[in-house]
């Protein structure tokens, strides 16, 4: 009389304790006992951010710089606010880098965090 696997239904070889097709234990096989499974459900992990970068430079507000750029960008007011005097003078003499610099700075300022640091 042939034995069949209760898991996959395939015919088992004579005296098999494990199905060669699916690996399931054969019911009624004597001799080998399964090793106990130990499940660890404790979580003792401590989250710590060790790679935080310290803030370097002067803290500036994005909205102050944005509105200075919007209304006085051709004078370079937002660059002077950030402490970039050389760029402020360049914006002053070129009309905000011929308005292209103002547009780029407005878009850039929108994507900065509310409080950002200027080196």
Jmol script that loads the backbone (N, CA, C; Angstrom):
load data "model"
ATOM      1  N   UNK A   1       0.846  -1.178   0.000  1.00  0.00           N
ATOM      2  CA  UNK A   1       0.000   0.000   0.000  1.00  0.00           C
ATOM      3  C   UNK A   1       0.894   1.246   0.000  1.00  0.00           C
ATOM      4  N   UNK A   2       0.627   2.173  -0.901  1.00  0.00           N
ATOM      5  CA  UNK A   2       1.452   3.373  -1.062  1.00  0.00           C
ATOM      6  C   UNK A   2       0.988   4.458  -0.109  1.00  0.00           C
ATOM      7  N   UNK A   3       1.964   5.208   0.394  1.00  0.00           N
ATOM      8  CA  UNK A   3       1.669   6.348   1.249  1.00  0.00           C
ATOM      9  C   UNK A   3       1.732   7.620   0.407  1.00  0.00           C
ATOM     10  N   UNK A   4       0.863   8.577   0.761  1.00  0.00           N
ATOM     11  CA  UNK A   4       0.826   9.851   0.062  1.00  0.00           C
ATOM     12  C   UNK A   4       1.022  10.984   1.074  1.00  0.00           C
ATOM     13  N   UNK A   5       1.649  12.046   0.616  1.00  0.00           N
ATOM     14  CA  UNK A   5       1.897  13.210   1.472  1.00  0.00           C
ATOM     15  C   UNK A   5       0.585  13.928   1.746  1.00  0.00           C
ATOM     16  N   UNK A   6       0.366  14.259   3.024  1.00  0.00           N
ATOM     17  CA  UNK A   6      -0.876  14.960   3.378  1.00  0.00           C
ATOM     18  C   UNK A   6      -0.813  16.450   3.013  1.00  0.00           C
ATOM     19  N   UNK A   7       0.385  16.942   2.677  1.00  0.00           N
ATOM     20  CA  UNK A   7       0.554  18.355   2.355  1.00  0.00           C
ATOM     21  C   UNK A   7       0.431  18.612   0.852  1.00  0.00           C
ATOM     22  N   UNK A   8       1.201  17.835   0.042  1.00  0.00           N
ATOM     23  CA  UNK A   8       1.195  18.098  -1.402  1.00  0.00           C
ATOM     24  C   UNK A   8       0.494  16.998  -2.200  1.00  0.00           C
ATOM     25  N   UNK A   9       0.244  15.815  -1.600  1.00  0.00           N
ATOM     26  CA  UNK A   9      -0.489  14.751  -2.270  1.00  0.00           C
ATOM     27  C   UNK A   9       0.341  13.840  -3.139  1.00  0.00           C
ATOM     28  N   UNK A  10       1.649  14.013  -3.177  1.00  0.00           N
ATOM     29  CA  UNK A  10       2.500  13.166  -4.014  1.00  0.00           C
ATOM     30  C   UNK A  10       2.800  11.863  -3.280  1.00  0.00           C
ATOM     31  N   UNK A  11       3.105  10.834  -4.058  1.00  0.00           N
ATOM     32  CA  UNK A  11       3.406   9.526  -3.475  1.00  0.00           C
ATOM     33  C   UNK A  11       4.769   9.567  -2.793  1.00  0.00           C
ATOM     34  N   UNK A  12       4.820   8.955  -1.594  1.00  0.00           N
ATOM     35  CA  UNK A  12       6.034   8.944  -0.793  1.00  0.00           C
ATOM     36  C   UNK A  12       6.796   7.650  -1.004  1.00  0.00           C
ATOM     37  N   UNK A  13       8.126   7.702  -0.978  1.00  0.00           N
ATOM     38  CA  UNK A  13       8.897   6.460  -1.027  1.00  0.00           C
ATOM     39  C   UNK A  13       8.684   5.663   0.268  1.00  0.00           C
ATOM     40  N   UNK A  14       8.970   4.398   0.222  1.00  0.00           N
ATOM     41  CA  UNK A  14       8.771   3.509   1.369  1.00  0.00           C
ATOM     42  C   UNK A  14       9.680   3.922   2.523  1.00  0.00           C
ATOM     43  N   UNK A  15       9.109   4.099   3.725  1.00  0.00           N
ATOM     44  CA  UNK A  15       9.867   4.416   4.926  1.00  0.00           C
ATOM     45  C   UNK A  15      10.295   5.876   5.037  1.00  0.00           C
ATOM     46  N   UNK A  16       9.761   6.756   4.210  1.00  0.00           N
ATOM     47  CA  UNK A  16      10.147   8.165   4.254  1.00  0.00           C
ATOM     48  C   UNK A  16       9.507   8.853   5.456  1.00  0.00           C
ATOM     49  N   UNK A  17      10.281   9.703   6.133  1.00  0.00           N
ATOM     50  CA  UNK A  17       9.735  10.467   7.250  1.00  0.00           C
ATOM     51  C   UNK A  17       9.475  11.923   6.850  1.00  0.00           C
ATOM     52  N   UNK A  18      10.039  12.329   5.706  1.00  0.00           N
ATOM     53  CA  UNK A  18       9.861  13.680   5.174  1.00  0.00           C
ATOM     54  C   UNK A  18       9.527  13.561   3.694  1.00  0.00           C
ATOM     55  N   UNK A  19       8.585  14.347   3.213  1.00  0.00           N
ATOM     56  CA  UNK A  19       8.216  14.329   1.795  1.00  0.00           C
ATOM     57  C   UNK A  19       9.350  14.933   0.978  1.00  0.00           C
ATOM     58  N   UNK A  20       9.888  14.245  -0.028  1.00  0.00           N
ATOM     59  CA  UNK A  20      10.972  14.799  -0.839  1.00  0.00           C
ATOM     60  C   UNK A  20      10.514  15.952  -1.733  1.00  0.00           C
ATOM     61  N   UNK A  21       9.224  16.107  -1.970  1.00  0.00           N
ATOM     62  CA  UNK A  21       8.729  17.173  -2.846  1.00  0.00           C
ATOM     63  C   UNK A  21       8.541  18.495  -2.111  1.00  0.00           C
ATOM     64  N   UNK A  22       7.866  18.404  -0.959  1.00  0.00           N
ATOM     65  CA  UNK A  22       7.547  19.657  -0.268  1.00  0.00           C
ATOM     66  C   UNK A  22       8.263  19.813   1.061  1.00  0.00           C
ATOM     67  N   UNK A  23       8.871  18.761   1.581  1.00  0.00           N
ATOM     68  CA  UNK A  23       9.623  18.847   2.826  1.00  0.00           C
ATOM     69  C   UNK A  23       8.770  18.731   4.068  1.00  0.00           C
ATOM     70  N   UNK A  24       7.485  18.400   3.936  1.00  0.00           N
ATOM     71  CA  UNK A  24       6.602  18.285   5.099  1.00  0.00           C
ATOM     72  C   UNK A  24       6.835  16.948   5.790  1.00  0.00           C
ATOM     73  N   UNK A  25       6.649  16.910   7.107  1.00  0.00           N
ATOM     74  CA  UNK A  25       6.774  15.671   7.866  1.00  0.00           C
ATOM     75  C   UNK A  25       5.610  14.757   7.529  1.00  0.00           C
ATOM     76  N   UNK A  26       5.937  13.484   7.454  1.00  0.00           N
ATOM     77  CA  UNK A  26       4.916  12.488   7.139  1.00  0.00           C
ATOM     78  C   UNK A  26       4.244  12.082   8.439  1.00  0.00           C
ATOM     79  N   UNK A  27       2.924  12.024   8.421  1.00  0.00           N
ATOM     80  CA  UNK A  27       2.181  11.643   9.617  1.00  0.00           C
ATOM     81  C   UNK A  27       2.484  10.188   9.955  1.00  0.00           C
ATOM     82  N   UNK A  28       2.703   9.936  11.227  1.00  0.00           N
ATOM     83  CA  UNK A  28       2.949   8.573  11.674  1.00  0.00           C
ATOM     84  C   UNK A  28       4.388   8.144  11.549  1.00  0.00           C
ATOM     85  N   UNK A  29       5.305   9.017  11.142  1.00  0.00           N
ATOM     86  CA  UNK A  29       6.705   8.617  11.059  1.00  0.00           C
ATOM     87  C   UNK A  29       7.287   8.645  12.455  1.00  0.00           C
ATOM     88  N   UNK A  30       7.953   7.602  12.813  1.00  0.00           N
ATOM     89  CA  UNK A  30       8.509   7.482  14.167  1.00  0.00           C
ATOM     90  C   UNK A  30      10.008   7.702  14.112  1.00  0.00           C
ATOM     91  N   UNK A  31      10.581   7.985  15.220  1.00  0.00           N
ATOM     92  CA  UNK A  31      12.025   8.087  15.300  1.00  0.00           C
ATOM     93  C   UNK A  31      12.510   9.510  15.448  1.00  0.00           C
ATOM     94  N   UNK A  32      12.462  10.315  14.438  1.00  0.00           N
ATOM     95  CA  UNK A  32      13.051  11.650  14.455  1.00  0.00           C
ATOM     96  C   UNK A  32      12.047  12.642  15.032  1.00  0.00           C
ATOM     97  N   UNK A  33      12.496  13.395  16.013  1.00  0.00           N
ATOM     98  CA  UNK A  33      11.648  14.444  16.576  1.00  0.00           C
ATOM     99  C   UNK A  33      12.160  15.797  16.108  1.00  0.00           C
ATOM    100  N   UNK A  34      11.241  16.698  15.931  1.00  0.00           N
ATOM    101  CA  UNK A  34      11.613  18.043  15.480  1.00  0.00           C
ATOM    102  C   UNK A  34      12.258  18.807  16.622  1.00  0.00           C
ATOM    103  N   UNK A  35      13.252  19.613  16.290  1.00  0.00           N
ATOM    104  CA  UNK A  35      13.891  20.458  17.284  1.00  0.00           C
ATOM    105  C   UNK A  35      12.923  21.549  17.699  1.00  0.00           C
ATOM    106  N   UNK A  36      12.919  21.932  18.975  1.00  0.00           N
ATOM    107  CA  UNK A  36      11.989  22.986  19.388  1.00  0.00           C
ATOM    108  C   UNK A  36      12.365  24.329  18.750  1.00  0.00           C
ATOM    109  N   UNK A  37      11.358  25.079  18.404  1.00  0.00           N
ATOM    110  CA  UNK A  37      11.552  26.388  17.788  1.00  0.00           C
ATOM    111  C   UNK A  37      11.470  27.439  18.888  1.00  0.00           C
ATOM    112  N   UNK A  38      12.514  28.272  18.977  1.00  0.00           N
ATOM    113  CA  UNK A  38      12.551  29.329  19.979  1.00  0.00           C
ATOM    114  C   UNK A  38      12.294  30.650  19.273  1.00  0.00           C
ATOM    115  N   UNK A  39      11.273  31.345  19.720  1.00  0.00           N
ATOM    116  CA  UNK A  39      10.903  32.616  19.121  1.00  0.00           C
ATOM    117  C   UNK A  39      11.188  33.719  20.130  1.00  0.00           C
ATOM    118  N   UNK A  40      12.028  34.653  19.736  1.00  0.00           N
ATOM    119  CA  UNK A  40      12.349  35.791  20.586  1.00  0.00           C
ATOM    120  C   UNK A  40      11.458  36.955  20.187  1.00  0.00           C
ATOM    121  N   UNK A  41      10.569  37.355  21.076  1.00  0.00           N
ATOM    122  CA  UNK A  41       9.641  38.436  20.752  1.00  0.00           C
ATOM    123  C   UNK A  41       9.978  39.717  21.507  1.00  0.00           C
ATOM    124  N   UNK A  42      11.148  39.760  22.123  1.00  0.00           N
ATOM    125  CA  UNK A  42      11.555  40.962  22.833  1.00  0.00           C
ATOM    126  C   UNK A  42      12.356  41.861  21.898  1.00  0.00           C
ATOM    127  N   UNK A  43      12.172  43.138  22.055  1.00  0.00           N
ATOM    128  CA  UNK A  43      12.946  44.102  21.282  1.00  0.00           C
ATOM    129  C   UNK A  43      13.664  45.003  22.265  1.00  0.00           C
ATOM    130  N   UNK A  44      14.946  44.792  22.397  1.00  0.00           N
ATOM    131  CA  UNK A  44      15.741  45.593  23.316  1.00  0.00           C
ATOM    132  C   UNK A  44      16.596  46.621  22.578  1.00  0.00           C
ATOM    133  N   UNK A  45      16.262  46.905  21.352  1.00  0.00           N
ATOM    134  CA  UNK A  45      17.032  47.862  20.572  1.00  0.00           C
ATOM    135  C   UNK A  45      16.792  49.279  21.073  1.00  0.00           C
ATOM    136  N   UNK A  46      17.836  50.044  21.085  1.00  0.00           N
ATOM    137  CA  UNK A  46      17.742  51.451  21.453  1.00  0.00           C
ATOM    138  C   UNK A  46      18.125  52.274  20.235  1.00  0.00           C
ATOM    139  N   UNK A  47      17.208  53.106  19.783  1.00  0.00           N
ATOM    140  CA  UNK A  47      17.484  53.939  18.625  1.00  0.00           C
ATOM    141  C   UNK A  47      18.272  55.166  19.044  1.00  0.00           C
ATOM    142  N   UNK A  48      19.375  55.385  18.370  1.00  0.00           N
ATOM    143  CA  UNK A  48      20.166  56.579  18.645  1.00  0.00           C
ATOM    144  C   UNK A  48      20.752  57.072  17.337  1.00  0.00           C
ATOM    145  N   UNK A  49      20.652  58.352  17.143  1.00  0.00           N
ATOM    146  CA  UNK A  49      21.164  58.958  15.924  1.00  0.00           C
ATOM    147  C   UNK A  49      22.590  59.416  16.193  1.00  0.00           C
ATOM    148  N   UNK A  50      23.543  58.628  15.719  1.00  0.00           N
ATOM    149  CA  UNK A  50      24.941  58.959  15.986  1.00  0.00           C
ATOM    150  C   UNK A  50      25.578  59.718  14.829  1.00  0.00           C
ATOM    151  N   UNK A  51      24.878  59.852  13.726  1.00  0.00           N
ATOM    152  CA  UNK A  51      25.463  60.529  12.578  1.00  0.00           C
ATOM    153  C   UNK A  51      24.854  61.908  12.352  1.00  0.00           C
ATOM    154  N   UNK A  52      24.344  62.518  13.387  1.00  0.00           N
ATOM    155  CA  UNK A  52      23.778  63.860  13.253  1.00  0.00           C
ATOM    156  C   UNK A  52      24.889  64.873  12.993  1.00  0.00           C
ATOM    157  N   UNK A  53      24.659  65.723  12.041  1.00  0.00           N
ATOM    158  CA  UNK A  53      25.652  66.736  11.684  1.00  0.00           C
ATOM    159  C   UNK A  53      25.368  67.985  12.501  1.00  0.00           C
ATOM    160  N   UNK A  54      26.335  68.478  13.233  1.00  0.00           N
ATOM    161  CA  UNK A  54      26.094  69.699  14.000  1.00  0.00           C
ATOM    162  C   UNK A  54      25.898  70.893  13.066  1.00  0.00           C
ATOM    163  N   UNK A  55      25.037  71.789  13.470  1.00  0.00           N
ATOM    164  CA  UNK A  55      24.758  72.966  12.656  1.00  0.00           C
ATOM    165  C   UNK A  55      25.969  73.888  12.650  1.00  0.00           C
ATOM    166  N   UNK A  56      26.377  74.271  11.458  1.00  0.00           N
ATOM    167  CA  UNK A  56      27.535  75.143  11.298  1.00  0.00           C
ATOM    168  C   UNK A  56      27.075  76.406  10.593  1.00  0.00           C
ATOM    169  N   UNK A  57      27.437  77.539  11.116  1.00  0.00           N
ATOM    170  CA  UNK A  57      27.110  78.800  10.462  1.00  0.00           C
ATOM    171  C   UNK A  57      26.036  79.562  11.211  1.00  0.00           C
ATOM    172  N   UNK A  58      25.498  80.559  10.526  1.00  0.00           N
ATOM    173  CA  UNK A  58      24.475  81.407  11.114  1.00  0.00           C
ATOM    174  C   UNK A  58      23.099  80.928  10.679  1.00  0.00           C
ATOM    175  N   UNK A  59      22.168  80.904  11.633  1.00  0.00           N
ATOM    176  CA  UNK A  59      20.817  80.460  11.329  1.00  0.00           C
ATOM    177  C   UNK A  59      20.033  81.605  10.684  1.00  0.00           C
ATOM    178  N   UNK A  60      19.366  81.297   9.570  1.00  0.00           N
ATOM    179  CA  UNK A  60      18.560  82.290   8.860  1.00  0.00           C
ATOM    180  C   UNK A  60      17.150  81.742   8.661  1.00  0.00           C
ATOM    181  N   UNK A  61      16.205  82.649   8.489  1.00  0.00           N
ATOM    182  CA  UNK A  61      14.817  82.270   8.265  1.00  0.00           C
ATOM    183  C   UNK A  61      14.532  82.298   6.768  1.00  0.00           C
ATOM    184  N   UNK A  62      13.947  81.222   6.283  1.00  0.00           N
ATOM    185  CA  UNK A  62      13.673  81.089   4.849  1.00  0.00           C
ATOM    186  C   UNK A  62      12.710  82.160   4.355  1.00  0.00           C
ATOM    187  N   UNK A  63      11.693  82.503   5.144  1.00  0.00           N
ATOM    188  CA  UNK A  63      10.674  83.435   4.666  1.00  0.00           C
ATOM    189  C   UNK A  63      11.190  84.872   4.616  1.00  0.00           C
ATOM    190  N   UNK A  64      12.057  85.226   5.523  1.00  0.00           N
ATOM    191  CA  UNK A  64      12.659  86.558   5.460  1.00  0.00           C
ATOM    192  C   UNK A  64      13.479  86.676   4.185  1.00  0.00           C
ATOM    193  N   UNK A  65      14.303  85.662   3.919  1.00  0.00           N
ATOM    194  CA  UNK A  65      15.127  85.683   2.705  1.00  0.00           C
ATOM    195  C   UNK A  65      14.261  85.643   1.447  1.00  0.00           C
ATOM    196  N   UNK A  66      13.165  84.876   1.488  1.00  0.00           N
ATOM    197  CA  UNK A  66      12.288  84.764   0.319  1.00  0.00           C
ATOM    198  C   UNK A  66      11.652  86.114  -0.029  1.00  0.00           C
ATOM    199  N   UNK A  67      11.110  86.808   0.977  1.00  0.00           N
ATOM    200  CA  UNK A  67      10.449  88.083   0.683  1.00  0.00           C
ATOM    201  C   UNK A  67      11.449  89.191   0.357  1.00  0.00           C
ATOM    202  N   UNK A  68      12.640  89.125   0.931  1.00  0.00           N
ATOM    203  CA  UNK A  68      13.684  90.067   0.518  1.00  0.00           C
ATOM    204  C   UNK A  68      14.047  89.829  -0.946  1.00  0.00           C
ATOM    205  N   UNK A  69      14.123  88.578  -1.335  1.00  0.00           N
ATOM    206  CA  UNK A  69      14.446  88.249  -2.733  1.00  0.00           C
ATOM    207  C   UNK A  69      13.315  88.668  -3.666  1.00  0.00           C
ATOM    208  N   UNK A  70      12.080  88.455  -3.216  1.00  0.00           N
ATOM    209  CA  UNK A  70      10.927  88.774  -4.056  1.00  0.00           C
ATOM    210  C   UNK A  70      10.808  90.278  -4.311  1.00  0.00           C
ATOM    211  N   UNK A  71      10.974  91.085  -3.268  1.00  0.00           N
ATOM    212  CA  UNK A  71      10.760  92.520  -3.418  1.00  0.00           C
ATOM    213  C   UNK A  71      12.034  93.324  -3.663  1.00  0.00           C
ATOM    214  N   UNK A  72      13.165  92.884  -3.124  1.00  0.00           N
ATOM    215  CA  UNK A  72      14.411  93.629  -3.274  1.00  0.00           C
ATOM    216  C   UNK A  72      15.529  92.763  -3.849  1.00  0.00           C
ATOM    217  N   UNK A  73      15.152  91.756  -4.597  1.00  0.00           N
ATOM    218  CA  UNK A  73      16.143  90.836  -5.157  1.00  0.00           C
ATOM    219  C   UNK A  73      17.076  91.508  -6.139  1.00  0.00           C
ATOM    220  N   UNK A  74      16.586  92.489  -6.882  1.00  0.00           N
ATOM    221  CA  UNK A  74      17.439  93.187  -7.855  1.00  0.00           C
ATOM    222  C   UNK A  74      18.533  93.998  -7.163  1.00  0.00           C
ATOM    223  N   UNK A  75      18.353  94.296  -5.863  1.00  0.00           N
ATOM    224  CA  UNK A  75      19.380  94.989  -5.087  1.00  0.00           C
ATOM    225  C   UNK A  75      20.277  94.011  -4.321  1.00  0.00           C
ATOM    226  N   UNK A  76      19.923  92.735  -4.348  1.00  0.00           N
ATOM    227  CA  UNK A  76      20.708  91.722  -3.653  1.00  0.00           C
ATOM    228  C   UNK A  76      20.473  91.694  -2.155  1.00  0.00           C
ATOM    229  N   UNK A  77      19.318  92.169  -1.695  1.00  0.00           N
ATOM    230  CA  UNK A  77      19.053  92.272  -0.253  1.00  0.00           C
ATOM    231  C   UNK A  77      19.083  90.911   0.432  1.00  0.00           C
ATOM    232  N   UNK A  78      18.577  89.876  -0.245  1.00  0.00           N
ATOM    233  CA  UNK A  78      18.567  88.546   0.372  1.00  0.00           C
ATOM    234  C   UNK A  78      19.982  87.987   0.508  1.00  0.00           C
ATOM    235  N   UNK A  79      20.870  88.358  -0.384  1.00  0.00           N
ATOM    236  CA  UNK A  79      22.264  87.914  -0.295  1.00  0.00           C
ATOM    237  C   UNK A  79      22.979  88.633   0.844  1.00  0.00           C
ATOM    238  N   UNK A  80      22.702  89.909   1.010  1.00  0.00           N
ATOM    239  CA  UNK A  80      23.269  90.640   2.146  1.00  0.00           C
ATOM    240  C   UNK A  80      22.735  90.069   3.464  1.00  0.00           C
ATOM    241  N   UNK A  81      21.444  89.691   3.499  1.00  0.00           N
ATOM    242  CA  UNK A  81      20.839  89.095   4.696  1.00  0.00           C
ATOM    243  C   UNK A  81      21.543  87.789   5.070  1.00  0.00           C
ATOM    244  N   UNK A  82      21.916  87.011   4.076  1.00  0.00           N
ATOM    245  CA  UNK A  82      22.599  85.745   4.333  1.00  0.00           C
ATOM    246  C   UNK A  82      24.072  85.940   4.672  1.00  0.00           C
ATOM    247  N   UNK A  83      24.558  87.149   4.530  1.00  0.00           N
ATOM    248  CA  UNK A  83      25.958  87.418   4.837  1.00  0.00           C
ATOM    249  C   UNK A  83      26.885  87.204   3.660  1.00  0.00           C
ATOM    250  N   UNK A  84      26.334  87.049   2.477  1.00  0.00           N
ATOM    251  CA  UNK A  84      27.134  86.859   1.264  1.00  0.00           C
ATOM    252  C   UNK A  84      27.291  88.224   0.578  1.00  0.00           C
ATOM    253  N   UNK A  85      28.213  88.989   1.088  1.00  0.00           N
ATOM    254  CA  UNK A  85      28.379  90.374   0.633  1.00  0.00           C
ATOM    255  C   UNK A  85      28.820  90.432  -0.820  1.00  0.00           C
ATOM    256  N   UNK A  86      29.740  89.567  -1.217  1.00  0.00           N
ATOM    257  CA  UNK A  86      30.221  89.570  -2.607  1.00  0.00           C
ATOM    258  C   UNK A  86      29.097  89.312  -3.599  1.00  0.00           C
ATOM    259  N   UNK A  87      28.256  88.320  -3.301  1.00  0.00           N
ATOM    260  CA  UNK A  87      27.127  88.042  -4.190  1.00  0.00           C
ATOM    261  C   UNK A  87      26.106  89.180  -4.134  1.00  0.00           C
ATOM    262  N   UNK A  88      25.958  89.799  -2.968  1.00  0.00           N
ATOM    263  CA  UNK A  88      25.043  90.937  -2.845  1.00  0.00           C
ATOM    264  C   UNK A  88      25.465  92.092  -3.727  1.00  0.00           C
ATOM    265  N   UNK A  89      26.757  92.381  -3.756  1.00  0.00           N
ATOM    266  CA  UNK A  89      27.276  93.455  -4.611  1.00  0.00           C
ATOM    267  C   UNK A  89      27.099  93.094  -6.083  1.00  0.00           C
ATOM    268  N   UNK A  90      27.340  91.825  -6.423  1.00  0.00           N
ATOM    269  CA  UNK A  90      27.146  91.379  -7.809  1.00  0.00           C
ATOM    270  C   UNK A  90      25.683  91.536  -8.226  1.00  0.00           C
ATOM    271  N   UNK A  91      24.750  91.146  -7.359  1.00  0.00           N
ATOM    272  CA  UNK A  91      23.328  91.307  -7.655  1.00  0.00           C
ATOM    273  C   UNK A  91      22.974  92.792  -7.765  1.00  0.00           C
ATOM    274  N   UNK A  92      23.584  93.625  -6.938  1.00  0.00           N
ATOM    275  CA  UNK A  92      23.308  95.058  -6.945  1.00  0.00           C
ATOM    276  C   UNK A  92      23.695  95.686  -8.281  1.00  0.00           C
ATOM    277  N   UNK A  93      24.855  95.320  -8.818  1.00  0.00           N
ATOM    278  CA  UNK A  93      25.333  95.924 -10.070  1.00  0.00           C
ATOM    279  C   UNK A  93      24.764  95.279 -11.325  1.00  0.00           C
ATOM    280  N   UNK A  94      24.225  94.063 -11.226  1.00  0.00           N
ATOM    281  CA  UNK A  94      23.713  93.388 -12.426  1.00  0.00           C
ATOM    282  C   UNK A  94      22.200  93.249 -12.416  1.00  0.00           C
ATOM    283  N   UNK A  95      21.535  93.875 -11.440  1.00  0.00           N
ATOM    284  CA  UNK A  95      20.070  93.774 -11.399  1.00  0.00           C
ATOM    285  C   UNK A  95      19.616  92.361 -11.103  1.00  0.00           C
ATOM    286  N   UNK A  96      20.231  91.737 -10.117  1.00  0.00           N
ATOM    287  CA  UNK A  96      19.848  90.369  -9.744  1.00  0.00           C
ATOM    288  C   UNK A  96      20.266  89.362 -10.780  1.00  0.00           C
ATOM    289  N   UNK A  97      21.495  89.536 -11.301  1.00  0.00           N
ATOM    290  CA  UNK A  97      22.018  88.689 -12.393  1.00  0.00           C
ATOM    291  C   UNK A  97      21.029  88.673 -13.554  1.00  0.00           C
ATOM    292  N   UNK A  98      20.576  89.881 -13.909  1.00  0.00           N
ATOM    293  CA  UNK A  98      19.641  90.097 -15.019  1.00  0.00           C
ATOM    294  C   UNK A  98      18.334  89.340 -14.808  1.00  0.00           C
ATOM    295  N   UNK A  99      17.870  89.303 -13.547  1.00  0.00           N
ATOM    296  CA  UNK A  99      16.607  88.700 -13.097  1.00  0.00           C
ATOM    297  C   UNK A  99      16.622  87.183 -13.126  1.00  0.00           C
ATOM    298  N   UNK A 100      17.580  86.575 -13.784  1.00  0.00           N
ATOM    299  CA  UNK A 100      17.645  85.107 -13.798  1.00  0.00           C
ATOM    300  C   UNK A 100      18.052  84.602 -12.416  1.00  0.00           C
ATOM    301  N   UNK A 101      18.992  85.267 -11.783  1.00  0.00           N
ATOM    302  CA  UNK A 101      19.429  84.888 -10.449  1.00  0.00           C
ATOM    303  C   UNK A 101      18.316  84.997  -9.426  1.00  0.00           C
ATOM    304  N   UNK A 102      17.467  85.974  -9.584  1.00  0.00           N
ATOM    305  CA  UNK A 102      16.345  86.157  -8.652  1.00  0.00           C
ATOM    306  C   UNK A 102      15.379  84.982  -8.762  1.00  0.00           C
ATOM    307  N   UNK A 103      15.061  84.588  -9.982  1.00  0.00           N
ATOM    308  CA  UNK A 103      14.134  83.469 -10.196  1.00  0.00           C
ATOM    309  C   UNK A 103      14.706  82.180  -9.618  1.00  0.00           C
ATOM    310  N   UNK A 104      15.983  81.939  -9.879  1.00  0.00           N
ATOM    311  CA  UNK A 104      16.636  80.734  -9.349  1.00  0.00           C
ATOM    312  C   UNK A 104      16.645  80.765  -7.825  1.00  0.00           C
ATOM    313  N   UNK A 105      16.950  81.910  -7.239  1.00  0.00           N
ATOM    314  CA  UNK A 105      16.995  82.021  -5.784  1.00  0.00           C
ATOM    315  C   UNK A 105      15.612  81.859  -5.156  1.00  0.00           C
ATOM    316  N   UNK A 106      14.572  82.386  -5.791  1.00  0.00           N
ATOM    317  CA  UNK A 106      13.217  82.216  -5.262  1.00  0.00           C
ATOM    318  C   UNK A 106      12.835  80.738  -5.205  1.00  0.00           C
ATOM    319  N   UNK A 107      13.139  80.012  -6.274  1.00  0.00           N
ATOM    320  CA  UNK A 107      12.826  78.578  -6.302  1.00  0.00           C
ATOM    321  C   UNK A 107      13.664  77.832  -5.272  1.00  0.00           C
ATOM    322  N   UNK A 108      14.937  78.174  -5.169  1.00  0.00           N
ATOM    323  CA  UNK A 108      15.819  77.513  -4.212  1.00  0.00           C
ATOM    324  C   UNK A 108      15.374  77.778  -2.779  1.00  0.00           C
ATOM    325  N   UNK A 109      14.967  78.992  -2.486  1.00  0.00           N
ATOM    326  CA  UNK A 109      14.537  79.330  -1.134  1.00  0.00           C
ATOM    327  C   UNK A 109      13.249  78.608  -0.749  1.00  0.00           C
ATOM    328  N   UNK A 110      12.388  78.339  -1.700  1.00  0.00           N
ATOM    329  CA  UNK A 110      11.149  77.623  -1.392  1.00  0.00           C
ATOM    330  C   UNK A 110      11.415  76.203  -0.899  1.00  0.00           C
ATOM    331  N   UNK A 111      12.491  75.586  -1.353  1.00  0.00           N
ATOM    332  CA  UNK A 111      12.769  74.203  -0.986  1.00  0.00           C
ATOM    333  C   UNK A 111      13.704  74.074   0.212  1.00  0.00           C
ATOM    334  N   UNK A 112      14.083  75.193   0.815  1.00  0.00           N
ATOM    335  CA  UNK A 112      14.918  75.130   2.014  1.00  0.00           C
ATOM    336  C   UNK A 112      14.028  74.944   3.234  1.00  0.00           C
ATOM    337  N   UNK A 113      14.585  74.398   4.327  1.00  0.00           N
ATOM    338  CA  UNK A 113      13.797  74.322   5.569  1.00  0.00           C
ATOM    339  C   UNK A 113      13.554  75.725   6.128  1.00  0.00           C
ATOM    340  N   UNK A 114      12.577  75.855   7.002  1.00  0.00           N
ATOM    341  CA  UNK A 114      12.219  77.173   7.520  1.00  0.00           C
ATOM    342  C   UNK A 114      13.392  77.863   8.193  1.00  0.00           C
ATOM    343  N   UNK A 115      14.156  77.126   8.951  1.00  0.00           N
ATOM    344  CA  UNK A 115      15.376  77.673   9.564  1.00  0.00           C
ATOM    345  C   UNK A 115      16.560  76.923   8.976  1.00  0.00           C
ATOM    346  N   UNK A 116      17.385  77.621   8.234  1.00  0.00           N
ATOM    347  CA  UNK A 116      18.546  76.992   7.613  1.00  0.00           C
ATOM    348  C   UNK A 116      19.800  77.717   8.050  1.00  0.00           C
ATOM    349  N   UNK A 117      20.925  77.058   7.831  1.00  0.00           N
ATOM    350  CA  UNK A 117      22.199  77.619   8.286  1.00  0.00           C
ATOM    351  C   UNK A 117      23.045  78.027   7.091  1.00  0.00           C
ATOM    352  N   UNK A 118      23.643  79.207   7.185  1.00  0.00           N
ATOM    353  CA  UNK A 118      24.509  79.733   6.134  1.00  0.00           C
ATOM    354  C   UNK A 118      25.927  79.731   6.668  1.00  0.00           C
ATOM    355  N   UNK A 119      26.848  79.047   5.969  1.00  0.00           N
ATOM    356  CA  UNK A 119      28.241  79.020   6.460  1.00  0.00           C
ATOM    357  C   UNK A 119      28.919  80.360   6.319  1.00  0.00           C
TER     358      UNK A 119
END
end "model"
wireframe off; spacefill off
backbone 0.3
color backbone group
